Amino acid sequence: MTARMAAWPWWLQVSLVFVMARLVSACIFMAAAIHQGTNPWFPPAPDYWNFITIWDGRWYQEAAEKGYPAVLPVDANGVVKENAWAFYALFPLLGRGLSAMTGMGTLPALTAIAMLAGLGAALVIYLLFREFAGRRTAMWGVIFVSTFPVSPILQVPYAESLNLLLLAASLLLVVRRHYLAAIPVVLLMCLSRPTGVPFAAMVGLLFLYRVWQRFRQAPTTLPADGSAGVSGRATETTSTRSLVSLAVLVFATGLAALAWPAIAWAVTGDPAAYTRTETAWRGHDLVPFKPWFDTGRMLFGPVLGVLAPFVFAGVFVLVMVSKPVRAIGPELRLWCACYMGYLLVFLHPQTSTFRMLLPLFPLALGAALLSKSKAYRGTVVAMFILLQIVWVVWLWAWAQLPGGGDYPP
């Protein structure tokens, strides 16, 4: 049976992997739903379809059905309250469109889009991984992404799967040096989730790297393991035309990264509408880097807590310079570095941080390149599935804390 499956078209194999992974996650969701008690959304022990629509899914539903407020809601002290501006418009707009065309409810429409986008993301990720690895290793990379501990988010009405699809497509176009073709895809990506700023940083640094490469007249060579030759990547120098196209992409991405905050400003009249909304969930103003040290002190104490962010950053650097990760190419490494840098500067680390690590999916290929051992790869998948159970039961299921509310997924 395994030999027969190996002869199937790549897209069928990837689709089967993704669907099987989502069925496993669905079983985890259903098992957790049975034990779901009193919650803010529905009676205890909901069915699967209700259970996966909680948390931010209800915010996307509100954005799709009611749009975005023209006046920011504030409390008695003038502090902006939680509102729909924190949720980018592309996903709810697609949901509203599908709902209008089919007559289905908004939440089912959003769920269908999320699932289809997740499948599309898996297919594009495979093509992206094939630029740097052979067929089997690329498939294992897709398996790792599909079973990642937070991968259940790819089948719920969240924008993560749509963003993952657009991000993977943008990276694939950049890797193949189709810079101008990447512009509309990047624009859509920037309207799905806040990944525009790190992507702009990535293509900006890539432009500088290509200029340096052109100055040295150094050809772009294949990865050390030679596996990228399977997909036909050719040795090429950086042409002037390519540099100009990349510069246009850098400029366009910079504008696209600012599009959603600019739209929020134009609608509300408040130039800080988006950032004030985002910080409503934090309870304090945005101060770069500071939340990491605050969280470190809370978890590890006043001394180790200050060192914790530096240790975390050091470990990430070691991962990025490791041999398997060096094999995934400069574009994907630059993306991972810029995205992690973005998180370190702007993110308030909390339980939602696990979900926000999904855009680091190129590291899954590095993990697959670490060893060809079936025991190693199978163990990684088994551990990921076990951690899915932890994520769903701990964070997705609602269990009120002593002080009220619950940790968000």
ChimeraX attribute file (.defattr): number of C-alpha atoms within 10 A of each C-alpha:
attribute: neighborCount
match mode: 1-to-1
recipient: residues
	/A:1	5
	/A:2	6
	/A:3	7
	/A:4	7
	/A:5	12
	/A:6	11
	/A:7	9
	/A:8	11
	/A:9	9
	/A:10	16
	/A:11	15
	/A:12	12
	/A:13	16
	/A:14	25
	/A:15	15
	/A:16	14
	/A:17	19
	/A:18	25
	/A:19	16
	/A:20	15
	/A:21	20
	/A:22	22
	/A:23	13
	/A:24	15
	/A:25	25
	/A:26	18
	/A:27	13
	/A:28	21
	/A:29	23
	/A:30	18
	/A:31	17
	/A:32	21
	/A:33	24
	/A:34	14
	/A:35	14
	/A:36	20
	/A:37	15
	/A:38	13
	/A:39	16
	/A:40	10
	/A:41	14
	/A:42	13
	/A:43	11
	/A:44	14
	/A:45	18
	/A:46	18
	/A:47	14
	/A:48	17
	/A:49	16
	/A:50	14
	/A:51	23
	/A:52	24
	/A:53	22
	/A:54	21
	/A:55	18
	/A:56	17
	/A:57	19
	/A:58	16
	/A:59	21
	/A:60	29
	/A:61	26
	/A:62	17
	/A:63	24
	/A:64	24
	/A:65	15
	/A:66	10
	/A:67	15
	/A:68	19
	/A:69	14
	/A:70	14
	/A:71	11
	/A:72	23
	/A:73	13
	/A:74	14
	/A:75	8
	/A:76	6
	/A:77	6
	/A:78	9
	/A:79	16
	/A:80	19
	/A:81	17
	/A:82	18
	/A:83	20
	/A:84	23
	/A:85	24
	/A:86	25
	/A:87	24
	/A:88	20
	/A:89	23
	/A:90	18
	/A:91	28
	/A:92	29
	/A:93	18
	/A:94	16
	/A:95	29
	/A:96	22
	/A:97	16
	/A:98	19
	/A:99	19
	/A:100	13
	/A:101	9
	/A:102	9
	/A:103	11
	/A:104	14
	/A:105	14
	/A:106	24
	/A:107	26
	/A:108	19
	/A:109	22
	/A:110	30
	/A:111	22
	/A:112	17
	/A:113	24
	/A:114	26
	/A:115	22
	/A:116	16
	/A:117	22
	/A:118	28
	/A:119	25
	/A:120	22
	/A:121	26
	/A:122	27
	/A:123	23
	/A:124	24
	/A:125	27
	/A:126	25
	/A:127	22
	/A:128	25
	/A:129	27
	/A:130	24
	/A:131	24
	/A:132	27
	/A:133	28
	/A:134	18
	/A:135	19
	/A:136	13
	/A:137	23
	/A:138	25
	/A:139	25
	/A:140	24
	/A:141	27
	/A:142	28
	/A:143	24
	/A:144	24
	/A:145	26
	/A:146	30
	/A:147	26
	/A:148	23
	/A:149	24
	/A:150	24
	/A:151	24
	/A:152	27
	/A:153	24
	/A:154	25
	/A:155	26
	/A:156	27
	/A:157	31
	/A:158	28
	/A:159	28
	/A:160	24
	/A:161	29
	/A:162	26
	/A:163	26
	/A:164	27
	/A:165	23
	/A:166	24
	/A:167	26
	/A:168	27
	/A:169	23
	/A:170	26
	/A:171	25
	/A:172	22
	/A:173	19
	/A:174	21
	/A:175	18
	/A:176	12
	/A:177	16
	/A:178	17
	/A:179	22
	/A:180	18
	/A:181	14
	/A:182	21
	/A:183	22
	/A:184	15
	/A:185	18
	/A:186	26
	/A:187	20
	/A:188	20
	/A:189	28
	/A:190	28
	/A:191	21
	/A:192	25
	/A:193	22
	/A:194	18
	/A:195	19
	/A:196	26
	/A:197	18
	/A:198	23
	/A:199	27
	/A:200	23
	/A:201	21
	/A:202	23
	/A:203	25
	/A:204	20
	/A:205	17
	/A:206	20
	/A:207	20
	/A:208	13
	/A:209	14
	/A:210	21
	/A:211	16
	/A:212	13
	/A:213	15
	/A:214	17
	/A:215	10
	/A:216	9
	/A:217	13
	/A:218	13
	/A:219	13
	/A:220	16
	/A:221	14
	/A:222	17
	/A:223	17
	/A:224	14
	/A:225	13
	/A:226	13
	/A:227	19
	/A:228	23
	/A:229	17
	/A:230	13
	/A:231	16
	/A:232	11
	/A:233	17
	/A:234	12
	/A:235	10
	/A:236	10
	/A:237	15
	/A:238	18
	/A:239	13
	/A:240	11
	/A:241	9
	/A:242	17
	/A:243	18
	/A:244	14
	/A:245	17
	/A:246	24
	/A:247	19
	/A:248	15
	/A:249	25
	/A:250	23
	/A:251	14
	/A:252	18
	/A:253	28
	/A:254	21
	/A:255	17
	/A:256	23
	/A:257	23
	/A:258	15
	/A:259	16
	/A:260	23
	/A:261	20
	/A:262	19
	/A:263	15
	/A:264	23
	/A:265	16
	/A:266	13
	/A:267	15
	/A:268	17
	/A:269	14
	/A:270	16
	/A:271	15
	/A:272	14
	/A:273	22
	/A:274	23
	/A:275	15
	/A:276	21
	/A:277	23
	/A:278	21
	/A:279	18
	/A:280	19
	/A:281	14
	/A:282	15
	/A:283	11
	/A:284	10
	/A:285	11
	/A:286	18
	/A:287	11
	/A:288	14
	/A:289	17
	/A:290	15
	/A:291	19
	/A:292	23
	/A:293	20
	/A:294	17
	/A:295	18
	/A:296	20
	/A:297	17
	/A:298	13
	/A:299	12
	/A:300	13
	/A:301	14
	/A:302	13
	/A:303	10
	/A:304	15
	/A:305	18
	/A:306	18
	/A:307	15
	/A:308	19
	/A:309	18
	/A:310	13
	/A:311	12
	/A:312	10
	/A:313	14
	/A:314	12
	/A:315	11
	/A:316	15
	/A:317	12
	/A:318	11
	/A:319	15
	/A:320	18
	/A:321	12
	/A:322	13
	/A:323	14
	/A:324	19
	/A:325	23
	/A:326	16
	/A:327	23
	/A:328	24
	/A:329	19
	/A:330	16
	/A:331	18
	/A:332	24
	/A:333	20
	/A:334	20
	/A:335	23
	/A:336	23
	/A:337	19
	/A:338	20
	/A:339	23
	/A:340	19
	/A:341	16
	/A:342	18
	/A:343	19
	/A:344	18
	/A:345	16
	/A:346	15
	/A:347	21
	/A:348	23
	/A:349	18
	/A:350	14
	/A:351	14
	/A:352	14
	/A:353	14
	/A:354	13
	/A:355	16
	/A:356	17
	/A:357	14
	/A:358	19
	/A:359	18
	/A:360	17
	/A:361	20
	/A:362	24
	/A:363	22
	/A:364	22
	/A:365	29
	/A:366	24
	/A:367	19
	/A:368	25
	/A:369	23
	/A:370	16
	/A:371	13
	/A:372	13
	/A:373	11
	/A:374	9
	/A:375	9
	/A:376	14
	/A:377	19
	/A:378	13
	/A:379	12
	/A:380	18
	/A:381	19
	/A:382	13
	/A:383	13
	/A:384	20
	/A:385	23
	/A:386	15
	/A:387	16
	/A:388	22
	/A:389	21
	/A:390	15
	/A:391	21
	/A:392	22
	/A:393	19
	/A:394	17
	/A:395	16
	/A:396	24
	/A:397	24
	/A:398	26
	/A:399	17
	/A:400	14
	/A:401	9
	/A:402	7
	/A:403	6
	/A:404	8
	/A:405	12
	/A:406	16
	/A:407	16
	/A:408	15
	/A:409	21
